[in-house]
Amino acid sequence: MIRYLSGWLARCPDRAWFATLALGTFGISAVGMTLQSLLRLSPCPYCIFQRVLYLAIGAVALAGVLAPRVRPLWAAVSGALAALGFAVAAFQSWMQAFPDLAPECGFSNPNLIEQLVDWLGMQWPGWFLATGFCTSREWEFLGLSMANWSAVLFAGIAGFCALLFIRRGE
C-alpha cells in the first residue's frame, strides 16, 4: 500500500501540488474570515498579517500552477513566506501566553507589519481591518488559540513546500 501511494505521489504533476497549496491557503483564509464573521471576532494586526501571508502563499502557488518549470523558485518563496508566517504566529502565541510581558500592538509606534495592516485596512476594510488586541484569545479549539493553530498550519505549509522543493517533478 505504501509503495503504491508513494508511486502515485511521485507521478502527480507539479501543477497539482501547487494547486493543492493554493486551494489550501485560500481555504485557510476563507475559514478565518468566516469564523471572524460568524463569531464576531476582532482580528489584531498580527492576525491580519498572517491572513496576508496565507494569501501571498496562495498567489505564489498559483504562479507555480501557471509556470511549473520554475518549481524550486516557487516552492522556496512559498516556504520562506510560510516560515515568516510561523514566526509571526509563534510570536503572537507568545504574546497570548505572557500578556504581561508582551508589548501590546497598537499602543506604541507602529512597526512595519502594523503599518502595512493599517494601510490594507484602509483600502479593503472587510478583509484587512484590524480591530482587536494581539494578546487576547477570543477563540480556542482543543485548547489552542487561532494564533496557535496558525503556527501549526504555517509549519505544515513549510514542510509541504520543502517536499515540493526537493521532489523530482514531472
C-alpha beads as a LAMMPS data file, in Angstrom:
LAMMPS data file: protein, C-alpha beads

170 atoms
169 bonds

1 atom types
1 bond types

-500.0 500.0 xlo xhi
-500.0 500.0 ylo yhi
-500.0 500.0 zlo zhi

Masses

1 110.0

Atoms # bond

1 1 1 0.000 0.000 0.000
2 1 1 2.757 2.440 0.932
3 1 1 4.665 1.607 -2.249
4 1 1 1.532 2.252 -4.321
5 1 1 0.863 5.551 -2.547
6 1 1 4.450 6.781 -2.920
7 1 1 4.394 5.818 -6.609
8 1 1 1.142 7.705 -7.135
9 1 1 2.502 10.797 -5.372
10 1 1 5.660 10.674 -7.483
11 1 1 3.567 10.617 -10.672
12 1 1 1.384 13.517 -9.531
13 1 1 2.277 16.553 -11.692
14 1 1 3.770 19.709 -10.202
15 1 1 0.686 21.709 -11.159
16 1 1 -1.440 19.520 -8.888
17 1 1 0.899 20.075 -5.941
18 1 1 0.829 23.839 -6.443
19 1 1 -2.947 23.837 -6.964
20 1 1 -3.335 21.943 -3.686
21 1 1 -1.167 24.509 -1.921
22 1 1 -3.122 27.413 -3.426
23 1 1 -6.513 25.910 -2.577
24 1 1 -5.348 25.087 0.925
25 1 1 -4.067 28.545 1.748
26 1 1 -7.044 30.295 0.179
27 1 1 -9.272 27.917 2.114
28 1 1 -7.499 28.732 5.377
29 1 1 -8.084 32.440 4.714
30 1 1 -11.747 31.802 3.921
31 1 1 -12.229 29.767 7.108
32 1 1 -10.578 32.524 9.156
33 1 1 -12.774 35.206 7.635
34 1 1 -15.883 33.064 8.123
35 1 1 -15.049 32.448 11.785
36 1 1 -14.381 36.159 12.208
37 1 1 -17.799 36.989 10.802
38 1 1 -19.829 34.236 12.470
39 1 1 -18.255 34.555 15.909
40 1 1 -17.784 38.345 15.706
41 1 1 -14.064 38.065 16.370
42 1 1 -11.817 41.125 16.354
43 1 1 -8.588 40.353 14.477
44 1 1 -5.397 42.065 15.572
45 1 1 -2.674 43.374 13.233
46 1 1 -0.717 40.112 13.516
47 1 1 -3.842 38.091 12.673
48 1 1 -4.397 40.209 9.587
49 1 1 -0.726 39.948 8.597
50 1 1 -0.977 36.156 8.826
51 1 1 -4.039 36.335 6.552
52 1 1 -1.966 38.390 4.083
53 1 1 0.770 35.748 4.202
54 1 1 -1.723 32.926 3.518
55 1 1 -2.997 34.872 0.520
56 1 1 0.554 35.597 -0.673
57 1 1 1.471 31.905 -0.433
58 1 1 -1.665 31.102 -2.439
59 1 1 -0.716 33.658 -5.090
60 1 1 2.809 32.230 -5.377
61 1 1 1.327 28.734 -5.610
62 1 1 -0.896 29.927 -8.463
63 1 1 2.254 31.136 -10.191
64 1 1 3.544 27.586 -9.715
65 1 1 0.414 26.262 -11.427
66 1 1 0.970 28.604 -14.375
67 1 1 4.752 28.136 -14.623
68 1 1 5.681 24.805 -13.015
69 1 1 9.085 24.652 -14.711
70 1 1 10.428 27.057 -12.093
71 1 1 9.125 24.782 -9.329
72 1 1 12.120 25.218 -6.989
73 1 1 11.750 29.004 -7.046
74 1 1 8.010 28.941 -6.284
75 1 1 8.498 26.305 -3.593
76 1 1 11.336 28.307 -1.980
77 1 1 9.363 31.575 -1.982
78 1 1 6.282 29.826 -0.569
79 1 1 8.413 28.128 2.067
80 1 1 10.034 31.429 3.061
81 1 1 6.614 33.067 3.384
82 1 1 5.417 30.113 5.471
83 1 1 8.487 30.417 7.721
84 1 1 7.736 34.119 8.184
85 1 1 4.123 33.242 8.964
86 1 1 5.249 30.665 11.503
87 1 1 7.487 33.256 13.193
88 1 1 4.649 35.804 13.381
89 1 1 2.151 33.218 14.670
90 1 1 4.675 31.927 17.227
91 1 1 5.360 35.494 18.413
92 1 1 1.636 36.146 18.731
93 1 1 1.247 32.845 20.607
94 1 1 3.974 34.016 22.999
95 1 1 2.165 37.353 23.408
96 1 1 -1.021 35.477 24.298
97 1 1 0.789 33.184 26.740
98 1 1 2.568 36.039 28.513
99 1 1 0.391 39.142 28.085
100 1 1 2.100 40.957 30.963
101 1 1 5.489 40.732 29.232
102 1 1 4.261 41.416 25.706
103 1 1 4.174 44.861 24.175
104 1 1 0.586 45.311 23.027
105 1 1 0.356 46.130 19.348
106 1 1 -1.378 49.385 18.520
107 1 1 -0.293 51.303 21.654
108 1 1 3.209 52.320 20.605
109 1 1 4.833 53.482 17.416
110 1 1 3.551 51.096 14.747
111 1 1 6.081 48.636 13.382
112 1 1 6.296 47.718 9.696
113 1 1 3.693 44.949 10.000
114 1 1 1.226 47.267 11.729
115 1 1 1.792 49.990 9.131
116 1 1 1.122 47.531 6.287
117 1 1 -2.000 46.195 8.003
118 1 1 -3.265 49.742 8.678
119 1 1 -2.821 50.644 5.016
120 1 1 -4.535 47.443 3.835
121 1 1 -7.333 48.021 6.346
122 1 1 -7.964 51.455 4.850
123 1 1 -8.018 50.030 1.315
124 1 1 -10.123 46.893 1.971
125 1 1 -11.679 47.093 5.457
126 1 1 -13.838 43.989 5.020
127 1 1 -10.736 41.850 4.567
128 1 1 -7.922 43.563 6.412
129 1 1 -9.248 45.918 9.115
130 1 1 -7.544 45.141 12.429
131 1 1 -9.784 45.876 15.406
132 1 1 -8.538 43.519 18.124
133 1 1 -5.702 43.137 20.576
134 1 1 -2.774 40.812 19.943
135 1 1 -2.761 39.351 23.455
136 1 1 -6.434 38.356 23.527
137 1 1 -7.516 34.763 22.956
138 1 1 -11.045 35.269 21.661
139 1 1 -11.393 31.824 20.071
140 1 1 -9.991 28.461 21.083
141 1 1 -10.369 24.968 19.683
142 1 1 -8.945 21.953 21.526
143 1 1 -7.196 24.339 23.913
144 1 1 -5.305 26.174 21.160
145 1 1 -5.918 29.755 20.113
146 1 1 -6.209 30.820 16.496
147 1 1 -2.578 32.009 16.637
148 1 1 -1.509 28.564 17.891
149 1 1 -3.408 26.857 15.078
150 1 1 -1.912 29.283 12.588
151 1 1 1.610 28.368 13.760
152 1 1 0.785 24.684 13.255
153 1 1 -0.631 25.382 9.779
154 1 1 2.335 27.508 8.726
155 1 1 4.708 24.761 9.904
156 1 1 2.751 22.245 7.823
157 1 1 2.844 24.529 4.785
158 1 1 6.603 24.998 5.211
159 1 1 7.036 21.204 5.314
160 1 1 4.839 20.806 2.233
161 1 1 6.962 23.434 0.425
162 1 1 10.175 21.658 1.458
163 1 1 8.855 18.410 -0.017
164 1 1 7.789 20.259 -3.141
165 1 1 11.251 21.806 -3.413
166 1 1 13.156 18.515 -3.187
167 1 1 10.834 16.249 -5.168
168 1 1 11.638 15.219 -8.703
169 1 1 8.879 16.801 -10.736
170 1 1 7.203 15.936 -13.988

Bonds

1 1 1 2
2 1 2 3
3 1 3 4
4 1 4 5
5 1 5 6
6 1 6 7
7 1 7 8
8 1 8 9
9 1 9 10
10 1 10 11
11 1 11 12
12 1 12 13
13 1 13 14
14 1 14 15
15 1 15 16
16 1 16 17
17 1 17 18
18 1 18 19
19 1 19 20
20 1 20 21
21 1 21 22
22 1 22 23
23 1 23 24
24 1 24 25
25 1 25 26
26 1 26 27
27 1 27 28
28 1 28 29
29 1 29 30
30 1 30 31
31 1 31 32
32 1 32 33
33 1 33 34
34 1 34 35
35 1 35 36
36 1 36 37
37 1 37 38
38 1 38 39
39 1 39 40
40 1 40 41
41 1 41 42
42 1 42 43
43 1 43 44
44 1 44 45
45 1 45 46
46 1 46 47
47 1 47 48
48 1 48 49
49 1 49 50
50 1 50 51
51 1 51 52
52 1 52 53
53 1 53 54
54 1 54 55
55 1 55 56
56 1 56 57
57 1 57 58
58 1 58 59
59 1 59 60
60 1 60 61
61 1 61 62
62 1 62 63
63 1 63 64
64 1 64 65
65 1 65 66
66 1 66 67
67 1 67 68
68 1 68 69
69 1 69 70
70 1 70 71
71 1 71 72
72 1 72 73
73 1 73 74
74 1 74 75
75 1 75 76
76 1 76 77
77 1 77 78
78 1 78 79
79 1 79 80
80 1 80 81
81 1 81 82
82 1 82 83
83 1 83 84
84 1 84 85
85 1 85 86
86 1 86 87
87 1 87 88
88 1 88 89
89 1 89 90
90 1 90 91
91 1 91 92
92 1 92 93
93 1 93 94
94 1 94 95
95 1 95 96
96 1 96 97
97 1 97 98
98 1 98 99
99 1 99 100
100 1 100 101
101 1 101 102
102 1 102 103
103 1 103 104
104 1 104 105
105 1 105 106
106 1 106 107
107 1 107 108
108 1 108 109
109 1 109 110
110 1 110 111
111 1 111 112
112 1 112 113
113 1 113 114
114 1 114 115
115 1 115 116
116 1 116 117
117 1 117 118
118 1 118 119
119 1 119 120
120 1 120 121
121 1 121 122
122 1 122 123
123 1 123 124
124 1 124 125
125 1 125 126
126 1 126 127
127 1 127 128
128 1 128 129
129 1 129 130
130 1 130 131
131 1 131 132
132 1 132 133
133 1 133 134
134 1 134 135
135 1 135 136
136 1 136 137
137 1 137 138
138 1 138 139
139 1 139 140
140 1 140 141
141 1 141 142
142 1 142 143
143 1 143 144
144 1 144 145
145 1 145 146
146 1 146 147
147 1 147 148
148 1 148 149
149 1 149 150
150 1 150 151
151 1 151 152
152 1 152 153
153 1 153 154
154 1 154 155
155 1 155 156
156 1 156 157
157 1 157 158
158 1 158 159
159 1 159 160
160 1 160 161
161 1 161 162
162 1 162 163
163 1 163 164
164 1 164 165
165 1 165 166
166 1 166 167
167 1 167 168
168 1 168 169
169 1 169 170
